[in-house]
Amino acid sequence: MNPCRRAGTPARPSAVVTVLALVLLTLGAPLTGGAEAAEGPTAKVSRAEAGTGGTVTVTGARWRPRALLTLLICGQNMIGGTNSCANGDGRAVTVGADGTFTKKLPVSEPPKPCPCVIHIATVTGEAAAADVAFKVAGHPVAPLPKERSGGERLSVLSARLDGSSGLLTWFGAPPSRRLVVTVGNLGSTPARDPVFDVGTSHGVFAPSWEEQRWRGTIQPGKRAQVKLNVELSAGAHGDYLVSLRYGSKLLVEQPWAVGRPWGVTLFWVLLCVVVAATVFRIGMAVVDKVRPRTARAAPPPPPSASPSTGPAGANGAHPALPWFTPDTAPEAPPHHQISAPSEEIRSTPKGTT
């Protein structure tokens, strides 16, 4: 049997290739779904502009199931809170079990000029909100007022990072957490829709800041729980520091130890093994193809057995001769033909001829 594989014979797939295929299939589309889930609830309208007296259909997705929502048309991008909304013409809707809803909203002019938005917010339970840009035809448009700041003084009473790393993070997906802080307003004016700066830093590098607006109002002397999303780049690992800033004041810093994505290392090791095995198979196929072929010598005939030796000779039968086939081998005479004369001689009486 020739141990070398012929060049034309296809290589059998190895178990390592199967493992790599499973890993790549696992790392395919789920990354996109995780990014969408991190965006929170969303909403959209059937048309971007409508006049007073008409209707617009509002649809939403990824909301908390069975939550009660309010839909309002607000002016000035709802900077002044619900005071800039047409509260009398608002509508309520209950989210379905799959986190989606569909509701028709009558178009009415808000008390404040545009730019306008359709504001969707939860009534009870965990706070969640979404704004969709909308234009009320014929309604006046005015520049947005400057937001007042300086009267409110926010401070953090407690902070923590919620969430954990999953299987995709082990294979290099971006690590993500949710920064949950309890914020108190020690000032004399309410903080409406405060804008926080969330920063992440690694080692001696300066933090990279990202603005995130929290929808809600913190009255003077009150506190509120603020949840902000934090996400690092793909493949990040090591000791990170999450910082929260409001205006020019640093509110809190929270350490975050990110594990190394060992799945990426395993992937490259398996890839190197597969490449090395493939190169070896190709090299052996090339060597088997180009090496010179030599004529094989015919194997020597087996030694013939002697008629006087062997088991056949011991039993008295003629051994099979190599130059005879089984059909043409000479047959021995039957035993009765050999022993019959002897019996006849024994039975002859004495004196007879």
C-alpha positions in Angstrom: 0.0 0.0 0.0 1.5 3.4 -1.0 1.6 5.7 2.0 1.8 8.8 -0.2 -1.4 10.4 -1.3 -1.8 11.0 -5.0 -1.8 14.6 -6.2 -5.3 14.3 -7.8 -6.9 13.0 -4.6 -8.8 15.8 -2.7 -7.8 16.4 0.8 -10.3 15.3 3.5 -11.5 18.2 5.6 -10.0 18.2 9.0 -11.7 18.7 12.4 -10.0 22.0 12.8 -11.6 23.5 9.7 -15.0 22.4 11.1 -14.3 24.1 14.4 -13.3 27.3 12.6 -16.5 27.3 10.6 -18.6 27.0 13.7 -16.8 29.9 15.3 -17.2 32.1 12.3 -20.9 31.3 12.1 -21.3 32.1 15.8 -19.6 35.5 15.2 -21.7 36.5 12.2 -24.9 38.5 12.5 -25.4 38.5 16.3 -23.1 41.5 16.7 -25.5 43.7 14.9 -28.4 42.6 17.1 -26.5 43.4 20.3 -25.7 46.9 19.0 -29.4 47.5 18.2 -30.4 46.3 21.7 -28.0 48.8 23.3 -29.7 51.8 21.5 -32.9 51.4 23.6 -36.5 52.0 22.5 -37.2 53.6 19.1 -40.1 55.2 17.3 -40.9 56.5 13.8 -43.8 58.4 12.1 -45.6 57.6 8.9 -44.8 61.1 7.5 -42.5 63.9 8.5 -45.0 66.7 8.0 -48.7 67.2 8.4 -51.2 70.1 9.0 -53.5 70.7 11.9 -56.6 68.5 11.8 -54.8 65.6 10.1 -53.4 62.4 11.7 -50.0 60.7 11.8 -49.3 57.1 12.6 -46.6 56.5 15.2 -44.9 53.1 15.5 -42.3 52.0 18.1 -40.1 49.0 18.8 -38.0 47.6 21.7 -40.2 49.1 24.4 -40.9 47.4 27.7 -43.8 45.0 27.2 -47.1 46.0 28.6 -45.8 49.5 29.4 -48.2 52.5 29.2 -46.9 55.3 26.9 -48.0 58.9 26.2 -47.6 60.5 22.8 -47.4 64.3 22.6 -46.5 66.9 19.9 -44.1 69.4 21.4 -42.5 72.6 20.2 -39.0 73.9 20.7 -37.7 70.3 20.8 -39.4 70.0 24.2 -36.6 72.0 25.9 -39.1 73.4 28.4 -40.6 70.1 29.3 -44.2 69.2 28.8 -45.2 72.9 29.0 -44.2 73.2 25.4 -46.5 70.3 24.3 -50.1 70.0 23.1 -51.1 68.0 26.2 -54.9 68.2 25.4 -54.5 66.4 22.1 -52.1 63.7 23.4 -52.7 60.0 23.2 -51.9 57.0 25.3 -51.0 53.5 24.1 -50.1 50.2 25.7 -47.1 48.3 24.4 -47.6 44.8 23.1 -46.0 41.7 24.4 -43.3 41.9 21.7 -42.3 45.5 22.7 -44.0 47.2 19.7 -46.9 49.6 19.3 -48.9 51.5 16.6 -51.0 54.5 17.4 -52.7 57.3 15.4 -52.0 60.8 16.8 -54.0 63.8 15.8 -51.9 66.7 14.6 -52.4 69.9 16.6 -50.3 73.1 17.1 -48.2 73.1 20.3 -48.0 76.2 22.5 -44.4 76.8 21.5 -43.0 77.4 18.0 -41.2 74.7 16.0 -38.8 72.9 15.5 -41.2 70.3 16.8 -40.9 66.7 18.0 -43.3 63.9 18.8 -42.4 62.9 22.4 -43.0 59.3 23.5 -42.5 58.5 27.2 -43.4 55.9 29.7 -45.9 56.7 32.4 -45.1 54.2 35.1 -42.1 52.0 35.9 -38.6 52.4 34.5 -38.3 55.8 32.7 -37.8 55.6 28.9 -38.4 58.1 26.2 -37.9 58.8 22.5 -38.3 61.9 20.3 -39.1 61.9 16.6 -38.7 65.0 14.5 -42.0 66.3 13.1 -43.1 69.4 11.3 -46.5 71.0 11.8 -47.4 72.6 8.6 -48.3 76.3 9.0 -46.9 76.5 12.6 -44.4 79.3 13.2 -40.7 78.4 13.5 -38.3 80.2 15.9 -34.7 79.6 17.0 -34.2 77.5 20.0 -33.8 79.3 23.3 -30.5 79.1 25.1 -30.7 76.6 27.9 -30.2 78.0 31.4 -27.5 76.5 33.5 -25.8 77.4 36.7 -28.8 77.3 39.0 -28.8 73.6 39.4 -26.0 71.7 41.3 -25.9 68.0 40.7 -23.9 65.6 42.8 -23.6 61.8 42.7 -24.8 59.9 45.8 -24.0 56.4 44.5 -22.6 54.8 41.3 -22.2 51.3 39.9 -21.6 49.5 36.6 -24.3 47.0 35.6 -24.0 44.2 33.0 -21.6 41.4 32.2 -19.6 40.1 29.3 -21.0 37.4 27.1 -19.6 34.9 24.7 -19.2 37.4 21.8 -17.1 39.6 24.1 -14.8 36.6 24.6 -14.3 36.6 20.9 -13.5 40.3 20.6 -17.0 42.0 20.5 -17.1 45.5 22.1 -17.5 45.3 25.9 -20.5 47.3 27.2 -21.9 48.3 30.6 -24.5 50.6 32.0 -23.4 53.3 34.4 -26.2 53.6 37.0 -25.8 56.7 39.3 -28.1 58.3 41.8 -28.0 62.0 41.2 -29.2 64.6 43.6 -30.0 68.3 42.8 -28.5 70.6 45.5 -29.3 73.8 43.6 -32.3 76.1 43.5 -33.5 75.5 40.0 -34.6 72.2 38.4 -32.3 70.3 36.1 -34.3 69.5 32.9 -33.0 67.0 30.5 -29.4 67.3 31.8 -26.6 66.5 29.4 -23.8 64.4 30.9 -20.3 63.6 29.6 -19.4 60.0 29.9 -15.7 59.3 29.4 -13.5 56.2 29.3 -9.7 56.1 29.8 -7.1 53.4 29.8 -3.8 53.7 31.6 -2.2 57.1 31.5 -4.3 58.3 28.5 -6.8 61.1 28.9 -10.5 60.1 28.8 -12.5 60.2 25.5 -15.8 62.0 26.3 -19.2 61.3 24.8 -22.3 63.4 25.4 -25.5 61.7 26.6 -28.7 63.4 27.3 -30.9 62.0 30.2 -34.6 62.6 29.6 -36.2 63.9 32.8 -36.3 66.6 35.4 -34.6 66.6 38.8 -36.3 69.1 41.1 -34.3 71.0 43.7 -33.7 68.9 46.7 -34.7 65.7 44.9 -32.8 62.8 43.6 -33.1 60.6 40.5 -31.5 57.4 39.1 -29.7 58.0 35.9 -28.7 55.2 33.6 -26.1 55.8 30.9 -24.6 53.4 28.4 -20.8 52.8 28.2 -19.1 50.9 25.4 -15.5 50.3 24.6 -13.9 49.5 21.2 -13.7 46.0 19.9 -11.0 43.8 21.5 -10.5 46.2 24.4 -9.0 44.6 27.6 -7.2 45.8 30.7 -8.0 48.3 33.5 -10.3 51.1 32.4 -11.8 54.1 34.2 -15.3 55.3 33.5 -15.8 59.0 34.3 -19.0 61.1 34.6 -19.0 64.8 34.1 -21.7 67.5 34.2 -20.6 70.8 32.7 -17.1 71.3 34.0 -17.6 69.3 37.2 -16.4 65.8 37.5 -19.0 63.8 39.4 -17.7 60.3 39.7 -15.1 57.8 38.5 -15.7 54.1 38.4 -13.0 51.5 37.7 -13.7 48.7 35.2 -11.5 45.6 34.7 -12.0 44.2 31.2 -10.9 40.6 30.6 -8.7 39.6 27.7 -10.6 38.2 24.7 -9.0 34.8 24.6 -11.3 33.6 21.9 -9.4 35.8 19.4 -6.1 34.2 20.4 -7.7 30.7 20.0 -9.0 31.7 16.6 -5.5 32.8 15.4 -3.9 29.6 16.8 -6.4 27.4 15.0 -5.9 29.4 11.8 -2.1 29.0 12.0 -2.6 25.2 12.5 -4.9 25.0 9.5 -2.6 27.0 7.3 0.4 24.9 8.3 -1.5 21.7 7.7 -2.7 22.9 4.3 0.8 24.0 3.2 2.2 20.5 4.3 -0.5 18.7 2.3 0.2 20.8 -0.8 3.9 20.2 -0.4 3.5 16.5 -0.1 1.2 16.5 -3.2 3.8 18.4 -5.2 6.6 16.1 -4.1 4.5 13.0 -5.0 3.8 14.6 -8.4 7.3 15.5 -9.4 9.3 12.7 -8.0 10.6 10.2 -10.7 8.7 6.9 -11.1 10.7 3.6 -11.2 9.5 0.3 -12.6 8.6 -2.1 -9.9 10.3 -5.6 -10.0 7.9 -8.5 -10.1 7.8 -10.4 -6.8 9.6 -13.8 -6.9 7.4 -16.8 -7.1 6.7 -18.6 -3.9 8.9 -21.7 -3.3 7.2 -24.9 -4.5 6.5 -27.6 -1.9 8.3 -30.9 -2.2 6.0 -33.9 -3.0 7.6 -35.9 -0.1 7.2 -33.2 2.5 4.3 -31.2 3.9 1.0 -32.1 5.3 -0.3 -33.5 2.0 2.7 -35.9 1.7 2.3 -37.1 5.2 -1.3 -38.1 4.6 -0.5 -40.0 1.6 -2.2 -37.7 -0.9 -0.5 -36.2 -3.8 0.4 -32.5 -3.1 -0.9 -29.8 -5.5 1.9 -29.2 -8.0 2.5 -25.5 -8.9 2.4 -26.2 -12.7 -1.1 -27.7 -12.5 -4.3 -25.9 -11.9 -6.9 -27.4 -9.5 -9.0 -28.6 -12.5 -6.1 -30.4 -14.3 -4.2 -31.9 -11.4 -3.8 -35.7 -11.6 -6.2 -37.7 -9.4 -5.2 -40.6 -7.3 -6.9 -43.9 -7.9 -9.7 -44.8 -5.5 -8.9 -47.0 -2.5 -11.3 -49.8 -3.5 -9.3 -50.3 -6.8 -6.1 -50.7 -4.8 -7.4 -52.9 -2.0 -9.7 -55.2 -4.1 -6.9 -57.6 -5.4 -5.7 -58.1 -1.8 -9.1 -59.2 -0.7 -9.5 -61.5 -3.6 -6.1 -63.2 -2.9 -7.0 -63.7 0.7 -10.3 -65.5 -0.1 -8.7 -68.0 -2.5 -8.4 -71.4 -0.9 -5.1 -73.2 -0.7 -4.5 -75.7 -3.5 -6.5 -74.0 -6.1 -4.9 -72.4 -9.1 
